[in-house]
């Protein structure tokens, strides 16, 4: 059972149709305005949009935002790119796109207007020691990031831009952790990872490099929802693959509105990729230097499961402040496709639309005045200094920084009473596929898991443990010998950083969190999740 405070307080709130007047025409128009030449994708999140296969280095796969468990005065932000990196990816292996071709961003909205108030940007440069007489990524065992045997290396410049467009450089020429070529080439990859973790001033710590893909799920969900009879589940499709990651650990006051976490604990987070490419005409490039957003990711699985095929590529070109103006996408939040498919295949009745609970989870954040979920959790309306009239529905991963880390995290997050988990931010060990399945079936309103889907995809944990210190990501698998889907071996995780262990390991959904959690305080912000109460309109 889900804690009773999540039982519905049914309300009827009118949507501001004037804000939705742009409709499908505006969305389709966005594609035309931002179209790039063939070979440049406009998609994100593990290949879910039609054009993603053309440009994996621009493909956002996942975004994470959580209070750092070992440094609770900070927030850790992680964004990943390049899905399904095979360990045996030589001879070129994997790198970020260079700064003249792409820029990688993590954006923060602390006012609720759907626009970034802080934008952290990574720009990468590739240097090859010997491109004329050598074909190898490395020419001998690599023991440090400046080892002369590392033939191909990347560095990055990290900047932060405020809401007024003022940009400040935090660090330059910072080394990137390389691809994990194998145990002969990189006998202590953990040491290389540690060397790539750098302080960039002001209490901010930064990392960029390859990592094991932290997303875990059985993606046979796309084969008629596990074969149409739930008989074939439990295989982690992402096991054995790597990604390229950027990560920041930032003092909370640097992210909060007016730098006051106590009064303004909520932030919205998303990542983007900007591309400069052929096909952007001179007229279109005016004022933009030829740069266009081609990838975007906030909440997991939104573009994969919520947005229809016709609009997936266009969705990734939009800023969150535009989301409420796009009727076709808003319609699919209010009347989603997935519950109808579940009803068609498994006979589980779909909750009646309009789904204002999903509108609240994905577009407004959770608060008592936001929708039918009777809880104050992570809406920007909880920021005392935010201007209410400027707060708009926008698809962002929202985090209440006042919620302290959970001593024993539950993989089902808020649905299991663990307020530090998804959809209040997202931790590495949060089982977002199972959470999302239950959410679309109305669990946040009914207060109960749908029994037929209670086991989810039977992939409850990552294939390897996460670390207990920044950047928390597991080391990348190494080739040769670590076949994707095999969960890795001794070569893949040799040299794991000190202290890698169970601090972020998920707790089984049947744990005491489902049965015993009572009313929980939301930390220093003073927001409290209370017991739900049914009310008529």
C-alpha positions as CSV (number, residue, x, y, z in Angstrom):
1,X,0.0,0.0,0.0
2,X,1.1,3.5,-0.7
3,X,1.0,5.9,2.3
4,X,-2.5,7.3,2.6
5,X,-1.4,10.9,2.2
6,X,-1.2,10.2,-1.5
7,X,-4.9,9.4,-1.8
8,X,-6.6,11.9,-4.0
9,X,-8.1,15.2,-3.2
10,X,-10.1,15.4,-6.4
11,X,-10.2,18.9,-7.8
12,X,-11.4,20.4,-11.1
13,X,-9.1,23.1,-12.4
14,X,-9.6,24.8,-15.7
15,X,-6.6,24.9,-18.0
16,X,-5.8,28.2,-19.4
17,X,-6.7,27.5,-23.0
18,X,-5.4,30.9,-24.1
19,X,-1.9,29.6,-23.2
20,X,-2.5,26.6,-25.5
21,X,-3.6,28.5,-28.5
22,X,-0.5,27.9,-30.6
23,X,-1.4,24.2,-31.0
24,X,0.0,21.8,-33.5
25,X,0.9,24.5,-35.9
26,X,3.4,26.0,-33.5
27,X,4.9,22.6,-32.8
28,X,5.3,21.7,-36.5
29,X,6.6,25.2,-37.1
30,X,9.3,24.6,-34.5
31,X,10.6,21.8,-36.7
32,X,10.9,24.0,-39.7
33,X,12.6,26.8,-37.9
34,X,15.3,24.6,-36.3
35,X,15.8,21.9,-38.9
36,X,19.5,20.9,-39.5
37,X,21.0,19.0,-42.4
38,X,20.8,15.2,-42.5
39,X,23.1,13.6,-40.0
40,X,22.2,16.0,-37.2
41,X,19.6,14.7,-34.9
42,X,16.8,16.4,-33.0
43,X,16.2,13.9,-30.3
44,X,17.1,12.7,-26.9
45,X,16.9,9.8,-24.4
46,X,18.1,6.4,-25.6
47,X,17.2,6.7,-29.3
48,X,13.5,7.2,-28.7
49,X,13.0,9.9,-31.4
50,X,13.1,9.1,-35.1
51,X,16.3,11.0,-35.9
52,X,18.4,10.0,-33.0
53,X,20.4,7.3,-34.7
54,X,22.0,10.0,-36.9
55,X,23.7,11.8,-34.1
56,X,24.4,9.9,-30.8
57,X,26.9,12.4,-29.6
58,X,24.1,14.9,-29.3
59,X,21.7,12.4,-27.7
60,X,20.8,13.1,-24.0
61,X,20.0,9.8,-22.4
62,X,19.2,10.6,-18.7
63,X,19.3,13.5,-16.2
64,X,19.7,13.1,-12.4
65,X,19.3,15.6,-9.7
66,X,19.5,14.7,-6.0
67,X,20.8,15.9,-2.6
68,X,24.3,14.5,-2.3
69,X,24.0,11.7,0.3
70,X,27.5,12.2,1.8
71,X,27.4,16.1,1.4
72,X,23.8,17.0,2.1
73,X,24.6,20.7,1.8
74,X,25.1,20.2,-1.9
75,X,23.1,18.9,-4.9
76,X,24.5,16.5,-7.5
77,X,23.5,17.0,-11.1
78,X,24.3,14.4,-13.8
79,X,23.6,14.3,-17.5
80,X,24.5,11.5,-19.9
81,X,25.0,11.3,-23.6
82,X,25.7,8.7,-26.3
83,X,23.5,5.7,-25.7
84,X,24.5,2.0,-25.9
85,X,28.3,2.5,-26.0
86,X,29.8,-0.9,-26.4
87,X,32.9,-1.6,-24.5
88,X,34.6,-3.0,-27.6
89,X,34.1,0.3,-29.4
90,X,37.6,0.7,-30.8
91,X,39.6,1.8,-32.6
92,X,38.0,5.3,-32.2
93,X,36.0,4.6,-28.9
94,X,33.8,7.4,-27.6
95,X,34.2,11.2,-27.2
96,X,32.1,14.3,-26.8
97,X,31.7,16.5,-29.9
98,X,34.2,19.3,-30.1
99,X,33.2,22.9,-29.2
100,X,32.9,24.1,-32.8
101,X,30.2,21.5,-33.4
102,X,28.3,21.1,-30.1
103,X,27.7,22.5,-26.6
104,X,26.4,20.5,-23.7
105,X,24.2,22.1,-21.0
106,X,22.5,21.6,-17.7
107,X,19.9,24.2,-17.0
108,X,18.3,25.3,-13.7
109,X,15.0,27.1,-13.3
110,X,14.5,28.5,-9.8
111,X,11.7,30.9,-10.5
112,X,9.2,28.6,-12.2
113,X,8.9,30.5,-15.5
114,X,10.3,27.7,-17.6
115,X,13.4,29.6,-18.5
116,X,17.0,28.9,-17.3
117,X,18.2,31.1,-14.4
118,X,21.5,29.2,-14.5
119,X,23.1,27.4,-17.5
120,X,26.2,25.3,-17.0
121,X,27.9,24.6,-20.3
122,X,30.6,22.2,-21.3
123,X,32.7,22.8,-24.4
124,X,35.1,20.1,-25.4
125,X,38.4,20.0,-27.3
126,X,40.1,16.9,-28.7
127,X,43.9,16.7,-28.9
128,X,45.7,13.9,-30.7
129,X,49.5,13.5,-30.0
130,X,50.2,11.5,-33.1
131,X,47.5,11.4,-35.8
132,X,49.9,10.8,-38.7
133,X,51.8,7.7,-37.6
134,X,49.4,6.1,-35.1
135,X,46.0,4.5,-35.2
136,X,45.7,3.5,-31.5
137,X,43.7,5.4,-28.9
138,X,46.6,4.8,-26.5
139,X,50.1,3.5,-27.3
140,X,50.9,1.9,-23.9
141,X,49.5,1.5,-20.4
142,X,47.9,4.7,-19.3
143,X,48.5,5.6,-15.6
144,X,47.5,9.2,-15.6
145,X,45.5,11.7,-17.6
146,X,48.7,13.4,-18.9
147,X,50.4,10.1,-19.7
148,X,52.2,10.4,-23.0
149,X,50.8,7.0,-23.9
150,X,47.3,8.5,-24.0
151,X,47.2,9.4,-27.7
152,X,43.7,10.8,-27.9
153,X,42.5,13.1,-25.1
154,X,39.8,15.6,-24.5
155,X,39.6,18.7,-22.2
156,X,36.7,21.0,-21.5
157,X,35.8,24.5,-20.6
158,X,33.0,24.9,-18.1
159,X,31.0,28.1,-17.9
160,X,27.9,29.3,-16.1
161,X,25.4,31.8,-17.5
162,X,22.8,33.6,-15.5
163,X,19.3,34.7,-16.4
164,X,20.6,38.0,-17.8
165,X,22.9,36.3,-20.2
166,X,26.1,37.0,-18.3
167,X,28.6,34.2,-18.6
168,X,31.5,33.4,-16.2
169,X,34.2,30.8,-16.8
170,X,34.5,28.3,-13.9
171,X,37.4,26.2,-15.4
172,X,39.4,25.7,-18.5
173,X,41.5,22.9,-20.0
174,X,40.0,20.3,-17.5
175,X,40.9,16.8,-18.5
176,X,38.1,14.3,-19.5
177,X,38.3,10.7,-18.2
178,X,38.9,8.6,-21.3
179,X,37.1,5.6,-22.7
180,X,38.0,2.5,-20.7
181,X,39.9,0.7,-23.5
182,X,40.7,-2.4,-21.4
183,X,42.8,-3.7,-18.5
184,X,46.1,-3.8,-20.4
185,X,45.7,-0.2,-21.6
186,X,44.3,1.2,-18.4
187,X,45.2,-1.1,-15.5
188,X,43.8,1.2,-12.8
189,X,40.9,3.0,-14.4
190,X,39.6,4.0,-11.0
191,X,42.7,6.2,-10.5
192,X,42.0,7.9,-13.9
193,X,38.4,8.5,-12.8
194,X,39.6,10.1,-9.5
195,X,42.0,12.3,-11.4
196,X,39.2,13.6,-13.5
197,X,37.2,14.8,-10.5
198,X,38.2,18.4,-10.1
199,X,37.3,21.4,-7.8
200,X,36.4,24.4,-9.9
201,X,36.0,26.9,-7.1
202,X,33.2,28.1,-4.9
203,X,32.6,24.7,-3.4
204,X,31.7,23.3,-6.9
205,X,33.1,19.9,-8.0
206,X,33.1,18.8,-11.7
207,X,33.5,15.6,-13.6
208,X,33.3,14.7,-17.3
209,X,34.1,11.3,-18.8
210,X,32.9,7.8,-19.6
211,X,30.8,5.9,-17.1
212,X,28.6,2.8,-16.9
213,X,25.1,3.6,-18.0
214,X,23.1,4.0,-14.8
215,X,19.7,3.5,-16.4
216,X,18.3,0.1,-15.8
217,X,15.2,-1.3,-17.4
218,X,13.8,-4.1,-19.6
219,X,13.1,-2.3,-22.8
220,X,11.1,-5.2,-24.1
221,X,8.3,-3.0,-22.9
222,X,8.2,-1.8,-26.5
223,X,7.5,-5.3,-27.8
224,X,3.7,-5.1,-27.1
225,X,4.4,-4.5,-23.4
226,X,6.5,-7.5,-22.7
227,X,5.1,-9.8,-25.3
228,X,1.5,-9.2,-24.5
229,X,1.4,-11.5,-21.5
230,X,4.1,-10.3,-19.1
231,X,5.9,-13.6,-19.6
232,X,9.2,-12.2,-20.7
233,X,10.6,-9.7,-18.3
234,X,13.6,-9.3,-16.1
235,X,16.5,-8.6,-18.6
236,X,18.3,-5.3,-18.1
237,X,18.6,-4.1,-21.7
238,X,21.2,-1.5,-20.7
239,X,23.5,-3.9,-18.8
240,X,27.0,-3.9,-20.0
241,X,26.8,-0.6,-21.9
242,X,28.5,2.8,-21.2
243,X,27.6,6.5,-21.6
244,X,29.5,9.7,-21.6
245,X,28.7,11.8,-18.5
246,X,29.0,15.3,-17.1
247,X,28.4,15.8,-13.4
248,X,28.5,18.7,-11.0
249,X,28.2,18.9,-7.2
250,X,27.0,22.4,-6.2
251,X,26.3,24.1,-2.9
252,X,22.5,24.4,-2.6
253,X,22.6,28.1,-2.1
254,X,24.2,28.6,-5.5
255,X,21.1,27.0,-7.1
256,X,18.3,28.5,-5.0
257,X,16.4,31.6,-5.9
258,X,18.1,34.6,-4.1
259,X,20.5,32.0,-2.8
260,X,18.0,31.2,0.0
261,X,17.3,27.5,0.3
262,X,15.1,27.9,3.3
263,X,12.7,30.2,1.6
264,X,13.1,28.9,-2.0
265,X,14.0,25.2,-2.0
266,X,12.6,24.1,-5.4
267,X,14.6,24.0,-8.6
268,X,13.7,22.6,-12.1
269,X,16.5,20.8,-14.0
270,X,16.9,19.7,-17.6
271,X,19.8,19.1,-20.0
272,X,20.2,20.2,-23.7
273,X,22.6,19.9,-26.6
274,X,23.2,22.7,-29.0
275,X,24.4,21.9,-32.5
276,X,25.9,24.1,-35.2
277,X,25.4,22.6,-38.6
278,X,24.8,22.9,-42.3
279,X,21.2,23.7,-43.1
280,X,20.9,26.6,-40.7
281,X,20.6,29.5,-43.1
282,X,22.2,32.8,-42.6
283,X,18.8,34.4,-42.0
284,X,17.9,31.8,-39.3
285,X,21.3,32.2,-37.7
286,X,20.9,35.9,-37.0
287,X,21.4,36.5,-33.3
288,X,22.1,32.8,-32.7
289,X,25.6,32.3,-34.2
290,X,24.1,29.3,-36.0
291,X,23.5,27.4,-32.8
292,X,20.2,25.4,-32.4
293,X,19.0,23.2,-29.6
294,X,18.6,19.7,-31.0
295,X,18.2,17.6,-27.8
296,X,16.5,18.1,-24.5
297,X,15.7,15.9,-21.4
298,X,14.1,16.6,-18.1
299,X,11.9,13.8,-16.6
300,X,12.7,10.3,-17.8
301,X,10.6,8.6,-20.4
302,X,8.5,11.6,-21.3
303,X,9.6,11.8,-25.0
304,X,9.7,8.0,-25.2
305,X,6.2,7.3,-23.8
306,X,4.2,10.5,-23.7
307,X,5.0,12.4,-26.8
308,X,3.6,10.9,-30.1
309,X,5.9,10.0,-32.9
310,X,4.9,13.0,-35.0
311,X,6.1,15.5,-32.4
312,X,9.2,13.8,-30.8
313,X,11.8,15.6,-32.8
314,X,10.1,19.0,-32.4
315,X,9.7,18.5,-28.7
316,X,13.5,18.5,-28.3
317,X,13.8,21.9,-29.9
318,X,11.5,23.7,-27.4
319,X,12.4,25.5,-24.2
320,X,10.2,24.3,-21.2
321,X,8.5,27.7,-21.1
322,X,6.9,26.9,-24.5
323,X,5.5,23.5,-23.4
324,X,2.1,24.8,-22.2
325,X,1.5,26.4,-25.6
326,X,1.8,23.1,-27.5
327,X,-1.7,21.5,-27.5
328,X,-0.8,18.1,-29.0
329,X,1.8,17.4,-26.2
330,X,-0.4,18.8,-23.4
331,X,-3.2,16.6,-24.7
332,X,-1.1,13.5,-24.3
333,X,-0.3,14.4,-20.7
334,X,-4.0,14.9,-19.9
335,X,-5.1,11.8,-22.0
336,X,-2.0,9.6,-22.3
337,X,-1.5,6.8,-24.8
338,X,0.1,4.2,-22.5
339,X,-2.8,3.4,-20.2
340,X,-5.0,2.8,-23.2
341,X,-2.4,0.3,-24.5
342,X,-2.3,-1.4,-21.2
343,X,-6.0,-1.7,-21.1
344,X,-6.1,-3.1,-24.7
345,X,-3.4,-5.7,-24.0
346,X,-3.9,-6.6,-20.4
347,X,-7.5,-5.5,-19.7
348,X,-6.5,-3.2,-16.8
349,X,-8.9,-0.3,-17.0
350,X,-7.3,3.0,-17.9
351,X,-7.9,5.9,-15.5
352,X,-10.4,8.4,-16.8
353,X,-9.0,11.6,-18.4
354,X,-8.3,14.4,-18.0
355,X,-5.2,13.2,-16.1
356,X,-4.5,16.3,-14.0
357,X,-2.3,14.1,-11.7
358,X,0.1,13.6,-14.6
359,X,-0.2,17.2,-15.5
360,X,0.9,18.0,-11.9
361,X,3.8,15.4,-11.9
362,X,5.3,16.4,-15.2
363,X,4.3,20.1,-15.8
364,X,3.6,21.9,-12.5
365,X,5.3,20.0,-9.8
366,X,3.4,18.6,-6.8
367,X,1.6,21.0,-4.5
368,X,-1.9,21.2,-2.9
369,X,-3.0,24.0,-5.2
370,X,-1.5,22.4,-8.4
371,X,-3.8,19.4,-8.9
372,X,-5.5,16.4,-7.3
373,X,-2.4,15.1,-5.4
374,X,-2.9,16.5,-1.8
375,X,0.8,17.2,-1.0
376,X,3.3,20.0,-1.0
377,X,6.4,18.5,-2.5
378,X,8.3,20.1,-5.4
379,X,6.3,22.8,-7.1
380,X,7.9,26.2,-7.7
381,X,4.9,27.6,-5.9
382,X,6.6,26.5,-2.7
383,X,9.4,29.1,-3.3
384,X,8.4,32.1,-1.2
385,X,10.1,34.6,-3.4
386,X,8.8,33.2,-6.8
387,X,6.3,35.5,-8.6
388,X,3.1,33.4,-8.8
389,X,2.0,35.1,-12.0
390,X,5.2,34.1,-13.8
391,X,5.1,30.4,-12.8
392,X,4.0,28.3,-15.8
393,X,3.5,24.6,-16.6
394,X,6.8,23.3,-17.9
395,X,8.3,19.9,-18.3
396,X,11.3,19.9,-15.9
397,X,12.8,17.5,-13.4
398,X,11.9,19.3,-10.2
399,X,13.8,18.9,-6.9
400,X,13.0,20.2,-3.4
401,X,16.4,20.7,-2.0
402,X,15.0,20.9,1.6
403,X,14.2,17.2,1.5
404,X,17.2,15.4,3.2
405,X,18.7,12.2,1.8
406,X,17.0,9.0,2.8
407,X,19.0,6.7,5.0
408,X,17.6,3.6,3.3
409,X,16.4,4.7,-0.2
410,X,13.4,2.9,-1.7
411,X,13.6,2.3,-5.5
412,X,9.9,3.4,-5.9
413,X,10.7,6.9,-4.5
414,X,7.7,9.1,-3.5
415,X,5.2,6.3,-4.4
416,X,6.7,4.3,-1.5
417,X,6.9,7.3,0.9
418,X,10.6,8.0,0.2
419,X,10.3,11.7,-0.5
420,X,13.9,12.1,-1.6
421,X,13.3,10.0,-4.7
422,X,11.6,10.4,-8.1
423,X,9.6,12.3,-9.1
424,X,11.2,14.6,-6.5
425,X,14.4,14.8,-8.4
426,X,15.9,11.6,-9.5
427,X,18.6,9.4,-7.9
428,X,20.7,6.9,-9.7
429,X,18.9,4.0,-8.0
430,X,15.4,5.2,-8.6
431,X,13.4,2.6,-10.6
432,X,11.9,5.2,-13.0
433,X,10.3,2.6,-15.3
434,X,8.3,0.9,-12.6
435,X,7.4,4.3,-11.0
436,X,6.2,5.6,-14.4
437,X,4.1,2.5,-15.1
438,X,2.4,2.9,-11.7
439,X,2.0,6.7,-12.1
440,X,0.2,6.4,-15.5
441,X,-2.1,3.9,-13.9
442,X,-3.1,6.5,-11.3
443,X,-1.1,5.2,-8.2
444,X,-0.4,8.7,-7.0
445,X,-4.2,9.3,-6.8
446,X,-5.5,5.9,-5.6
447,X,-2.8,5.4,-3.0
448,X,-2.3,1.8,-4.2
449,X,-0.1,0.0,-6.7
450,X,-1.8,-1.7,-9.6
451,X,-1.5,-5.4,-8.5
452,X,-1.1,-6.7,-12.1
453,X,1.9,-4.4,-12.6
454,X,3.3,-4.4,-9.1
455,X,6.4,-6.4,-10.3
456,X,7.1,-3.9,-13.1
457,X,9.8,-5.0,-15.5
458,X,11.5,-7.3,-12.8
459,X,14.6,-5.2,-13.2
460,X,14.9,-3.5,-9.8
461,X,18.5,-2.6,-9.6
462,X,21.4,-1.6,-11.7
463,X,23.7,-4.3,-13.0
464,X,26.6,-3.0,-10.9
465,X,26.7,-1.0,-7.7
466,X,27.0,2.8,-7.7
467,X,29.7,4.6,-5.8
468,X,29.2,6.4,-2.5
469,X,31.1,9.5,-3.4
470,X,30.9,12.0,-6.3
471,X,30.3,11.4,-9.1
472,X,28.6,8.2,-7.8
473,X,28.4,6.6,-11.2
474,X,29.9,3.2,-11.7
475,X,33.1,2.8,-13.7
476,X,32.6,2.1,-17.4
477,X,32.8,-1.4,-18.7
478,X,36.0,-2.2,-20.4
479,X,36.6,-4.2,-23.6
480,X,37.4,-6.7,-24.9
481,X,35.4,-9.4,-23.1
482,X,32.6,-7.5,-21.5
483,X,29.7,-8.2,-23.8
484,X,26.6,-5.9,-23.4
485,X,23.8,-7.5,-21.4
486,X,26.2,-9.7,-19.4
487,X,26.4,-7.6,-16.4
488,X,30.2,-7.1,-16.7
489,X,33.1,-9.0,-15.3
490,X,36.4,-8.5,-13.5
491,X,37.8,-6.5,-16.4
492,X,34.9,-4.2,-16.5
493,X,34.9,-2.9,-13.0
494,X,38.5,-3.4,-12.0
495,X,39.8,-0.3,-10.2
496,X,36.4,0.7,-8.8
497,X,36.9,4.0,-6.8
498,X,37.4,3.8,-3.1
499,X,34.2,3.2,-1.1
500,X,32.1,2.0,-4.0
501,X,29.3,0.2,-2.2
502,X,25.7,0.3,-1.1
503,X,25.0,3.8,0.0
504,X,22.9,4.4,-3.1
505,X,21.8,0.8,-3.5
506,X,18.0,0.6,-3.8
507,X,15.8,-1.0,-1.2
508,X,13.3,-3.6,-2.4
509,X,9.8,-2.3,-2.9
510,X,8.4,-4.7,-0.4
511,X,10.5,-3.1,2.4
512,X,9.2,-1.2,5.3
513,X,9.0,2.0,3.3
514,X,5.8,0.8,1.6
515,X,4.1,-0.2,4.9
516,X,5.6,1.9,7.7
517,X,6.3,5.4,6.6
518,X,4.0,8.0,8.2
519,X,3.8,11.7,7.8
520,X,7.3,12.9,6.7
521,X,8.7,16.3,7.1
522,X,10.2,18.0,4.0
523,X,13.3,19.2,5.9
524,X,14.3,22.8,6.6
525,X,11.8,24.2,4.1
526,X,9.0,23.2,6.5
527,X,6.9,21.5,3.8
528,X,5.0,18.5,4.9
529,X,3.4,15.7,3.0
530,X,0.0,15.2,4.7
531,X,-2.6,12.5,4.6
532,X,-4.8,12.8,1.5
533,X,-8.4,13.6,1.9
534,X,-11.1,13.1,-0.7
535,X,-13.0,16.2,-1.7
536,X,-15.7,16.9,-4.2
537,X,-15.3,19.7,-6.7
